[in-house]
Amino acid sequence: MLKFFKAFRDDQCGAVTVDWIVITSAVVGMSAVAFFTVEDASFALMDAAGTAVAAENDF
């Protein structure tokens, strides 16, 4: 049984898969954070532009 655990510990077959999963999930997480940050900023800019246009009353 000890020989099995040593062989399992030394086996590197799934290490690349785990690395790709970790890297991919990090990229997806950072993309989600960036999306929501840009979304909030764009809504604030849209509200400010709408308020400025409405305040002109040129019509």
CHARMM internal coordinates of N, CA and C (Angstrom, degrees):
IC EDIT
DIST 1 N 1 CA 1.4523
DIST 1 CA 1 C 1.5282
ANGL 1 N 1 CA 1 C 111.10
DIST 1 C 2 N 1.3041
ANGL 1 CA 1 C 2 N 116.84
DIHE 1 N 1 CA 1 C 2 N -37.98
DIST 2 N 2 CA 1.4662
ANGL 1 C 2 N 2 CA 121.21
DIHE 1 CA 1 C 2 N 2 CA 178.14
DIST 2 CA 2 C 1.5271
ANGL 2 N 2 CA 2 C 110.44
DIHE 1 C 2 N 2 CA 2 C -63.85
DIST 2 C 3 N 1.3424
ANGL 2 CA 2 C 3 N 115.81
DIHE 2 N 2 CA 2 C 3 N -37.41
DIST 3 N 3 CA 1.4663
ANGL 2 C 3 N 3 CA 120.14
DIHE 2 CA 2 C 3 N 3 CA 177.84
DIST 3 CA 3 C 1.5331
ANGL 3 N 3 CA 3 C 110.53
DIHE 2 C 3 N 3 CA 3 C -63.27
DIST 3 C 4 N 1.3273
ANGL 3 CA 3 C 4 N 117.73
DIHE 3 N 3 CA 3 C 4 N -38.96
DIST 4 N 4 CA 1.4631
ANGL 3 C 4 N 4 CA 122.06
DIHE 3 CA 3 C 4 N 4 CA 178.29
DIST 4 CA 4 C 1.5276
ANGL 4 N 4 CA 4 C 110.84
DIHE 3 C 4 N 4 CA 4 C -62.67
DIST 4 C 5 N 1.3393
ANGL 4 CA 4 C 5 N 117.59
DIHE 4 N 4 CA 4 C 5 N -44.52
DIST 5 N 5 CA 1.4587
ANGL 4 C 5 N 5 CA 120.55
DIHE 4 CA 4 C 5 N 5 CA -179.58
DIST 5 CA 5 C 1.5179
ANGL 5 N 5 CA 5 C 112.06
DIHE 4 C 5 N 5 CA 5 C -66.05
DIST 5 C 6 N 1.3331
ANGL 5 CA 5 C 6 N 117.18
DIHE 5 N 5 CA 5 C 6 N -37.53
DIST 6 N 6 CA 1.4664
ANGL 5 C 6 N 6 CA 119.95
DIHE 5 CA 5 C 6 N 6 CA 177.01
DIST 6 CA 6 C 1.5235
ANGL 6 N 6 CA 6 C 110.80
DIHE 5 C 6 N 6 CA 6 C -65.65
DIST 6 C 7 N 1.3214
ANGL 6 CA 6 C 7 N 116.77
DIHE 6 N 6 CA 6 C 7 N -41.21
DIST 7 N 7 CA 1.4642
ANGL 6 C 7 N 7 CA 120.20
DIHE 6 CA 6 C 7 N 7 CA 178.25
DIST 7 CA 7 C 1.5294
ANGL 7 N 7 CA 7 C 110.81
DIHE 6 C 7 N 7 CA 7 C -66.08
DIST 7 C 8 N 1.3324
ANGL 7 CA 7 C 8 N 116.72
DIHE 7 N 7 CA 7 C 8 N -39.13
DIST 8 N 8 CA 1.4611
ANGL 7 C 8 N 8 CA 120.66
DIHE 7 CA 7 C 8 N 8 CA 178.33
DIST 8 CA 8 C 1.5237
ANGL 8 N 8 CA 8 C 111.05
DIHE 7 C 8 N 8 CA 8 C -65.46
DIST 8 C 9 N 1.3228
ANGL 8 CA 8 C 9 N 116.94
DIHE 8 N 8 CA 8 C 9 N -39.97
DIST 9 N 9 CA 1.4623
ANGL 8 C 9 N 9 CA 121.88
DIHE 8 CA 8 C 9 N 9 CA -179.93
DIST 9 CA 9 C 1.5226
ANGL 9 N 9 CA 9 C 111.37
DIHE 8 C 9 N 9 CA 9 C -66.52
DIST 9 C 10 N 1.3132
ANGL 9 CA 9 C 10 N 117.17
DIHE 9 N 9 CA 9 C 10 N -37.73
DIST 10 N 10 CA 1.4591
ANGL 9 C 10 N 10 CA 121.31
DIHE 9 CA 9 C 10 N 10 CA -176.87
DIST 10 CA 10 C 1.5244
ANGL 10 N 10 CA 10 C 113.68
DIHE 9 C 10 N 10 CA 10 C -83.97
DIST 10 C 11 N 1.3298
ANGL 10 CA 10 C 11 N 118.49
DIHE 10 N 10 CA 10 C 11 N -11.90
DIST 11 N 11 CA 1.4562
ANGL 10 C 11 N 11 CA 121.81
DIHE 10 CA 10 C 11 N 11 CA -178.83
DIST 11 CA 11 C 1.5315
ANGL 11 N 11 CA 11 C 109.55
DIHE 10 C 11 N 11 CA 11 C -73.99
DIST 11 C 12 N 1.3298
ANGL 11 CA 11 C 12 N 117.34
DIHE 11 N 11 CA 11 C 12 N 128.76
DIST 12 N 12 CA 1.4616
ANGL 11 C 12 N 12 CA 122.51
DIHE 11 CA 11 C 12 N 12 CA -176.50
DIST 12 CA 12 C 1.5315
ANGL 12 N 12 CA 12 C 112.94
DIHE 11 C 12 N 12 CA 12 C -110.68
DIST 12 C 13 N 1.3073
ANGL 12 CA 12 C 13 N 118.43
DIHE 12 N 12 CA 12 C 13 N 14.58
DIST 13 N 13 CA 1.4696
ANGL 12 C 13 N 13 CA 121.49
DIHE 12 CA 12 C 13 N 13 CA -173.96
DIST 13 CA 13 C 1.5159
ANGL 13 N 13 CA 13 C 113.14
DIHE 12 C 13 N 13 CA 13 C -63.06
DIST 13 C 14 N 1.3132
ANGL 13 CA 13 C 14 N 118.95
DIHE 13 N 13 CA 13 C 14 N -40.72
DIST 14 N 14 CA 1.4561
ANGL 13 C 14 N 14 CA 120.95
DIHE 13 CA 13 C 14 N 14 CA -176.21
DIST 14 CA 14 C 1.5101
ANGL 14 N 14 CA 14 C 114.32
DIHE 13 C 14 N 14 CA 14 C -93.19
DIST 14 C 15 N 1.3313
ANGL 14 CA 14 C 15 N 117.78
DIHE 14 N 14 CA 14 C 15 N -0.01
DIST 15 N 15 CA 1.4624
ANGL 14 C 15 N 15 CA 120.68
DIHE 14 CA 14 C 15 N 15 CA -175.73
DIST 15 CA 15 C 1.5301
ANGL 15 N 15 CA 15 C 111.61
DIHE 14 C 15 N 15 CA 15 C -65.11
DIST 15 C 16 N 1.3091
ANGL 15 CA 15 C 16 N 117.41
DIHE 15 N 15 CA 15 C 16 N -39.07
DIST 16 N 16 CA 1.4616
ANGL 15 C 16 N 16 CA 120.68
DIHE 15 CA 15 C 16 N 16 CA -179.34
DIST 16 CA 16 C 1.5227
ANGL 16 N 16 CA 16 C 110.25
DIHE 15 C 16 N 16 CA 16 C -66.91
DIST 16 C 17 N 1.3059
ANGL 16 CA 16 C 17 N 117.46
DIHE 16 N 16 CA 16 C 17 N -38.12
DIST 17 N 17 CA 1.4621
ANGL 16 C 17 N 17 CA 121.69
DIHE 16 CA 16 C 17 N 17 CA 178.31
DIST 17 CA 17 C 1.5191
ANGL 17 N 17 CA 17 C 110.61
DIHE 16 C 17 N 17 CA 17 C -63.61
DIST 17 C 18 N 1.3000
ANGL 17 CA 17 C 18 N 116.53
DIHE 17 N 17 CA 17 C 18 N -43.80
DIST 18 N 18 CA 1.4630
ANGL 17 C 18 N 18 CA 120.31
DIHE 17 CA 17 C 18 N 18 CA 178.71
DIST 18 CA 18 C 1.5216
ANGL 18 N 18 CA 18 C 110.18
DIHE 17 C 18 N 18 CA 18 C -64.39
DIST 18 C 19 N 1.3225
ANGL 18 CA 18 C 19 N 117.57
DIHE 18 N 18 CA 18 C 19 N -41.26
DIST 19 N 19 CA 1.4673
ANGL 18 C 19 N 19 CA 120.74
DIHE 18 CA 18 C 19 N 19 CA 177.28
DIST 19 CA 19 C 1.5283
ANGL 19 N 19 CA 19 C 111.28
DIHE 18 C 19 N 19 CA 19 C -59.16
DIST 19 C 20 N 1.3298
ANGL 19 CA 19 C 20 N 117.00
DIHE 19 N 19 CA 19 C 20 N -45.18
DIST 20 N 20 CA 1.4636
ANGL 19 C 20 N 20 CA 120.57
DIHE 19 CA 19 C 20 N 20 CA -179.59
DIST 20 CA 20 C 1.5338
ANGL 20 N 20 CA 20 C 111.55
DIHE 19 C 20 N 20 CA 20 C -64.95
DIST 20 C 21 N 1.3214
ANGL 20 CA 20 C 21 N 116.36
DIHE 20 N 20 CA 20 C 21 N -38.51
DIST 21 N 21 CA 1.4617
ANGL 20 C 21 N 21 CA 119.36
DIHE 20 CA 20 C 21 N 21 CA 179.03
DIST 21 CA 21 C 1.5243
ANGL 21 N 21 CA 21 C 110.45
DIHE 20 C 21 N 21 CA 21 C -65.14
DIST 21 C 22 N 1.3169
ANGL 21 CA 21 C 22 N 117.33
DIHE 21 N 21 CA 21 C 22 N -43.07
DIST 22 N 22 CA 1.4643
ANGL 21 C 22 N 22 CA 121.27
DIHE 21 CA 21 C 22 N 22 CA 179.85
DIST 22 CA 22 C 1.5259
ANGL 22 N 22 CA 22 C 110.51
DIHE 21 C 22 N 22 CA 22 C -65.31
DIST 22 C 23 N 1.3241
ANGL 22 CA 22 C 23 N 117.34
DIHE 22 N 22 CA 22 C 23 N -45.36
DIST 23 N 23 CA 1.4671
ANGL 22 C 23 N 23 CA 120.89
DIHE 22 CA 22 C 23 N 23 CA -179.82
DIST 23 CA 23 C 1.5280
ANGL 23 N 23 CA 23 C 110.67
DIHE 22 C 23 N 23 CA 23 C -64.87
DIST 23 C 24 N 1.3239
ANGL 23 CA 23 C 24 N 117.68
DIHE 23 N 23 CA 23 C 24 N -43.54
DIST 24 N 24 CA 1.4591
ANGL 23 C 24 N 24 CA 121.39
DIHE 23 CA 23 C 24 N 24 CA -179.69
DIST 24 CA 24 C 1.5242
ANGL 24 N 24 CA 24 C 111.32
DIHE 23 C 24 N 24 CA 24 C -64.21
DIST 24 C 25 N 1.3175
ANGL 24 CA 24 C 25 N 117.56
DIHE 24 N 24 CA 24 C 25 N -42.45
DIST 25 N 25 CA 1.4654
ANGL 24 C 25 N 25 CA 119.60
DIHE 24 CA 24 C 25 N 25 CA 179.08
DIST 25 CA 25 C 1.5223
ANGL 25 N 25 CA 25 C 111.03
DIHE 24 C 25 N 25 CA 25 C -67.44
DIST 25 C 26 N 1.3140
ANGL 25 CA 25 C 26 N 118.55
DIHE 25 N 25 CA 25 C 26 N -34.14
DIST 26 N 26 CA 1.4631
ANGL 25 C 26 N 26 CA 120.89
DIHE 25 CA 25 C 26 N 26 CA 176.29
DIST 26 CA 26 C 1.5277
ANGL 26 N 26 CA 26 C 110.94
DIHE 25 C 26 N 26 CA 26 C -65.88
DIST 26 C 27 N 1.3191
ANGL 26 CA 26 C 27 N 117.09
DIHE 26 N 26 CA 26 C 27 N -41.86
DIST 27 N 27 CA 1.4704
ANGL 26 C 27 N 27 CA 120.62
DIHE 26 CA 26 C 27 N 27 CA 178.90
DIST 27 CA 27 C 1.5228
ANGL 27 N 27 CA 27 C 110.70
DIHE 26 C 27 N 27 CA 27 C -65.75
DIST 27 C 28 N 1.3130
ANGL 27 CA 27 C 28 N 117.62
DIHE 27 N 27 CA 27 C 28 N -41.72
DIST 28 N 28 CA 1.4626
ANGL 27 C 28 N 28 CA 120.77
DIHE 27 CA 27 C 28 N 28 CA 178.41
DIST 28 CA 28 C 1.5263
ANGL 28 N 28 CA 28 C 110.42
DIHE 27 C 28 N 28 CA 28 C -64.82
DIST 28 C 29 N 1.3167
ANGL 28 CA 28 C 29 N 117.35
DIHE 28 N 28 CA 28 C 29 N -41.75
DIST 29 N 29 CA 1.4664
ANGL 28 C 29 N 29 CA 120.79
DIHE 28 CA 28 C 29 N 29 CA 178.62
DIST 29 CA 29 C 1.5214
ANGL 29 N 29 CA 29 C 112.27
DIHE 28 C 29 N 29 CA 29 C -63.80
DIST 29 C 30 N 1.3269
ANGL 29 CA 29 C 30 N 116.68
DIHE 29 N 29 CA 29 C 30 N -44.33
DIST 30 N 30 CA 1.4649
ANGL 29 C 30 N 30 CA 119.30
DIHE 29 CA 29 C 30 N 30 CA 178.62
DIST 30 CA 30 C 1.5206
ANGL 30 N 30 CA 30 C 111.34
DIHE 29 C 30 N 30 CA 30 C -66.82
DIST 30 C 31 N 1.3258
ANGL 30 CA 30 C 31 N 117.19
DIHE 30 N 30 CA 30 C 31 N -34.61
DIST 31 N 31 CA 1.4664
ANGL 30 C 31 N 31 CA 120.12
DIHE 30 CA 30 C 31 N 31 CA 177.28
DIST 31 CA 31 C 1.5242
ANGL 31 N 31 CA 31 C 111.12
DIHE 30 C 31 N 31 CA 31 C -65.50
DIST 31 C 32 N 1.3250
ANGL 31 CA 31 C 32 N 116.82
DIHE 31 N 31 CA 31 C 32 N -39.84
DIST 32 N 32 CA 1.4620
ANGL 31 C 32 N 32 CA 120.19
DIHE 31 CA 31 C 32 N 32 CA 178.22
DIST 32 CA 32 C 1.5228
ANGL 32 N 32 CA 32 C 111.18
DIHE 31 C 32 N 32 CA 32 C -64.97
DIST 32 C 33 N 1.3087
ANGL 32 CA 32 C 33 N 117.09
DIHE 32 N 32 CA 32 C 33 N -42.57
DIST 33 N 33 CA 1.4713
ANGL 32 C 33 N 33 CA 120.71
DIHE 32 CA 32 C 33 N 33 CA 178.14
DIST 33 CA 33 C 1.5258
ANGL 33 N 33 CA 33 C 110.03
DIHE 32 C 33 N 33 CA 33 C -63.03
DIST 33 C 34 N 1.3207
ANGL 33 CA 33 C 34 N 117.26
DIHE 33 N 33 CA 33 C 34 N -44.48
DIST 34 N 34 CA 1.4618
ANGL 33 C 34 N 34 CA 120.66
DIHE 33 CA 33 C 34 N 34 CA 179.24
DIST 34 CA 34 C 1.5230
ANGL 34 N 34 CA 34 C 111.02
DIHE 33 C 34 N 34 CA 34 C -63.83
DIST 34 C 35 N 1.3246
ANGL 34 CA 34 C 35 N 117.61
DIHE 34 N 34 CA 34 C 35 N -40.47
DIST 35 N 35 CA 1.4633
ANGL 34 C 35 N 35 CA 120.95
DIHE 34 CA 34 C 35 N 35 CA 179.84
DIST 35 CA 35 C 1.5222
ANGL 35 N 35 CA 35 C 110.87
DIHE 34 C 35 N 35 CA 35 C -61.22
DIST 35 C 36 N 1.3308
ANGL 35 CA 35 C 36 N 116.98
DIHE 35 N 35 CA 35 C 36 N -47.90
DIST 36 N 36 CA 1.4557
ANGL 35 C 36 N 36 CA 119.06
DIHE 35 CA 35 C 36 N 36 CA -177.69
DIST 36 CA 36 C 1.5277
ANGL 36 N 36 CA 36 C 112.15
DIHE 35 C 36 N 36 CA 36 C -69.40
DIST 36 C 37 N 1.3156
ANGL 36 CA 36 C 37 N 117.62
DIHE 36 N 36 CA 36 C 37 N -30.28
DIST 37 N 37 CA 1.4616
ANGL 36 C 37 N 37 CA 120.22
DIHE 36 CA 36 C 37 N 37 CA 175.53
DIST 37 CA 37 C 1.5244
ANGL 37 N 37 CA 37 C 110.65
DIHE 36 C 37 N 37 CA 37 C -67.13
DIST 37 C 38 N 1.3212
ANGL 37 CA 37 C 38 N 116.90
DIHE 37 N 37 CA 37 C 38 N -45.58
DIST 38 N 38 CA 1.4645
ANGL 37 C 38 N 38 CA 120.65
DIHE 37 CA 37 C 38 N 38 CA 178.97
DIST 38 CA 38 C 1.5240
ANGL 38 N 38 CA 38 C 110.18
DIHE 37 C 38 N 38 CA 38 C -67.06
DIST 38 C 39 N 1.3251
ANGL 38 CA 38 C 39 N 117.62
DIHE 38 N 38 CA 38 C 39 N -37.25
DIST 39 N 39 CA 1.4569
ANGL 38 C 39 N 39 CA 120.88
DIHE 38 CA 38 C 39 N 39 CA 179.74
DIST 39 CA 39 C 1.5316
ANGL 39 N 39 CA 39 C 110.85
DIHE 38 C 39 N 39 CA 39 C -62.74
DIST 39 C 40 N 1.3236
ANGL 39 CA 39 C 40 N 117.23
DIHE 39 N 39 CA 39 C 40 N -45.57
DIST 40 N 40 CA 1.4647
ANGL 39 C 40 N 40 CA 120.22
DIHE 39 CA 39 C 40 N 40 CA 179.21
DIST 40 CA 40 C 1.5221
ANGL 40 N 40 CA 40 C 111.50
DIHE 39 C 40 N 40 CA 40 C -63.57
DIST 40 C 41 N 1.3310
ANGL 40 CA 40 C 41 N 116.85
DIHE 40 N 40 CA 40 C 41 N -42.35
DIST 41 N 41 CA 1.4620
ANGL 40 C 41 N 41 CA 120.12
DIHE 40 CA 40 C 41 N 41 CA 179.74
DIST 41 CA 41 C 1.5298
ANGL 41 N 41 CA 41 C 111.04
DIHE 40 C 41 N 41 CA 41 C -66.39
DIST 41 C 42 N 1.3181
ANGL 41 CA 41 C 42 N 118.01
DIHE 41 N 41 CA 41 C 42 N -37.96
DIST 42 N 42 CA 1.4625
ANGL 41 C 42 N 42 CA 119.75
DIHE 41 CA 41 C 42 N 42 CA -179.51
DIST 42 CA 42 C 1.5274
ANGL 42 N 42 CA 42 C 111.53
DIHE 41 C 42 N 42 CA 42 C -70.36
DIST 42 C 43 N 1.3288
ANGL 42 CA 42 C 43 N 117.70
DIHE 42 N 42 CA 42 C 43 N -35.28
DIST 43 N 43 CA 1.4578
ANGL 42 C 43 N 43 CA 119.51
DIHE 42 CA 42 C 43 N 43 CA 175.62
DIST 43 CA 43 C 1.5261
ANGL 43 N 43 CA 43 C 111.05
DIHE 42 C 43 N 43 CA 43 C -65.86
DIST 43 C 44 N 1.3184
ANGL 43 CA 43 C 44 N 116.86
DIHE 43 N 43 CA 43 C 44 N -39.42
DIST 44 N 44 CA 1.4669
ANGL 43 C 44 N 44 CA 120.11
DIHE 43 CA 43 C 44 N 44 CA 177.82
DIST 44 CA 44 C 1.5318
ANGL 44 N 44 CA 44 C 110.34
DIHE 43 C 44 N 44 CA 44 C -64.61
DIST 44 C 45 N 1.3248
ANGL 44 CA 44 C 45 N 117.24
DIHE 44 N 44 CA 44 C 45 N -42.16
DIST 45 N 45 CA 1.4637
ANGL 44 C 45 N 45 CA 121.18
DIHE 44 CA 44 C 45 N 45 CA 178.31
DIST 45 CA 45 C 1.5256
ANGL 45 N 45 CA 45 C 110.89
DIHE 44 C 45 N 45 CA 45 C -65.49
DIST 45 C 46 N 1.3216
ANGL 45 CA 45 C 46 N 117.58
DIHE 45 N 45 CA 45 C 46 N -39.61
DIST 46 N 46 CA 1.4574
ANGL 45 C 46 N 46 CA 121.49
DIHE 45 CA 45 C 46 N 46 CA 178.56
DIST 46 CA 46 C 1.5307
ANGL 46 N 46 CA 46 C 110.77
DIHE 45 C 46 N 46 CA 46 C -64.36
DIST 46 C 47 N 1.3107
ANGL 46 CA 46 C 47 N 117.08
DIHE 46 N 46 CA 46 C 47 N -42.03
DIST 47 N 47 CA 1.4672
ANGL 46 C 47 N 47 CA 120.08
DIHE 46 CA 46 C 47 N 47 CA 177.62
DIST 47 CA 47 C 1.5223
ANGL 47 N 47 CA 47 C 111.61
DIHE 46 C 47 N 47 CA 47 C -64.27
DIST 47 C 48 N 1.3309
ANGL 47 CA 47 C 48 N 116.77
DIHE 47 N 47 CA 47 C 48 N -41.94
DIST 48 N 48 CA 1.4649
ANGL 47 C 48 N 48 CA 120.41
DIHE 47 CA 47 C 48 N 48 CA 179.33
DIST 48 CA 48 C 1.5246
ANGL 48 N 48 CA 48 C 111.08
DIHE 47 C 48 N 48 CA 48 C -64.58
DIST 48 C 49 N 1.3205
ANGL 48 CA 48 C 49 N 117.13
DIHE 48 N 48 CA 48 C 49 N -41.29
DIST 49 N 49 CA 1.4623
ANGL 48 C 49 N 49 CA 120.26
DIHE 48 CA 48 C 49 N 49 CA 179.01
DIST 49 CA 49 C 1.5244
ANGL 49 N 49 CA 49 C 110.65
DIHE 48 C 49 N 49 CA 49 C -66.90
DIST 49 C 50 N 1.3289
ANGL 49 CA 49 C 50 N 117.34
DIHE 49 N 49 CA 49 C 50 N -40.71
DIST 50 N 50 CA 1.4635
ANGL 49 C 50 N 50 CA 120.34
DIHE 49 CA 49 C 50 N 50 CA 178.06
DIST 50 CA 50 C 1.5119
ANGL 50 N 50 CA 50 C 112.35
DIHE 49 C 50 N 50 CA 50 C -64.15
DIST 50 C 51 N 1.3181
ANGL 50 CA 50 C 51 N 116.76
DIHE 50 N 50 CA 50 C 51 N -39.47
DIST 51 N 51 CA 1.4662
ANGL 50 C 51 N 51 CA 120.74
DIHE 50 CA 50 C 51 N 51 CA 177.77
DIST 51 CA 51 C 1.5254
ANGL 51 N 51 CA 51 C 110.83
DIHE 50 C 51 N 51 CA 51 C -65.81
DIST 51 C 52 N 1.3327
ANGL 51 CA 51 C 52 N 117.36
DIHE 51 N 51 CA 51 C 52 N -41.34
DIST 52 N 52 CA 1.4636
ANGL 51 C 52 N 52 CA 120.87
DIHE 51 CA 51 C 52 N 52 CA 179.40
DIST 52 CA 52 C 1.5198
ANGL 52 N 52 CA 52 C 111.39
DIHE 51 C 52 N 52 CA 52 C -65.55
DIST 52 C 53 N 1.3045
ANGL 52 CA 52 C 53 N 117.42
DIHE 52 N 52 CA 52 C 53 N -40.77
DIST 53 N 53 CA 1.4731
ANGL 52 C 53 N 53 CA 120.90
DIHE 52 CA 52 C 53 N 53 CA 178.82
DIST 53 CA 53 C 1.5297
ANGL 53 N 53 CA 53 C 110.29
DIHE 52 C 53 N 53 CA 53 C -67.52
DIST 53 C 54 N 1.3065
ANGL 53 CA 53 C 54 N 117.23
DIHE 53 N 53 CA 53 C 54 N -41.62
DIST 54 N 54 CA 1.4618
ANGL 53 C 54 N 54 CA 120.36
DIHE 53 CA 53 C 54 N 54 CA -179.65
DIST 54 CA 54 C 1.5231
ANGL 54 N 54 CA 54 C 112.20
DIHE 53 C 54 N 54 CA 54 C -67.87
DIST 54 C 55 N 1.3338
ANGL 54 CA 54 C 55 N 116.90
DIHE 54 N 54 CA 54 C 55 N -28.36
DIST 55 N 55 CA 1.4590
ANGL 54 C 55 N 55 CA 120.84
DIHE 54 CA 54 C 55 N 55 CA -178.17
DIST 55 CA 55 C 1.5206
ANGL 55 N 55 CA 55 C 112.32
DIHE 54 C 55 N 55 CA 55 C -76.92
DIST 55 C 56 N 1.3224
ANGL 55 CA 55 C 56 N 118.88
DIHE 55 N 55 CA 55 C 56 N -16.20
DIST 56 N 56 CA 1.4687
ANGL 55 C 56 N 56 CA 121.33
DIHE 55 CA 55 C 56 N 56 CA -177.16
DIST 56 CA 56 C 1.5211
ANGL 56 N 56 CA 56 C 112.49
DIHE 55 C 56 N 56 CA 56 C -71.16
DIST 56 C 57 N 1.3182
ANGL 56 CA 56 C 57 N 118.89
DIHE 56 N 56 CA 56 C 57 N -41.91
DIST 57 N 57 CA 1.4700
ANGL 56 C 57 N 57 CA 122.99
DIHE 56 CA 56 C 57 N 57 CA 179.50
DIST 57 CA 57 C 1.5335
ANGL 57 N 57 CA 57 C 112.97
DIHE 56 C 57 N 57 CA 57 C 50.55
DIST 57 C 58 N 1.3198
ANGL 57 CA 57 C 58 N 117.09
DIHE 57 N 57 CA 57 C 58 N 47.36
DIST 58 N 58 CA 1.4642
ANGL 57 C 58 N 58 CA 121.11
DIHE 57 CA 57 C 58 N 58 CA 179.19
DIST 58 CA 58 C 1.5255
ANGL 58 N 58 CA 58 C 112.16
DIHE 57 C 58 N 58 CA 58 C -84.78
DIST 58 C 59 N 1.2927
ANGL 58 CA 58 C 59 N 118.63
DIHE 58 N 58 CA 58 C 59 N -3.41
DIST 59 N 59 CA 1.4579
ANGL 58 C 59 N 59 CA 119.84
DIHE 58 CA 58 C 59 N 59 CA -175.17
DIST 59 CA 59 C 1.4898
ANGL 59 N 59 CA 59 C 112.60
DIHE 58 C 59 N 59 CA 59 C -100.48
END
COOR INIT
IC SEED 1 N 1 CA 1 C
IC BUILD
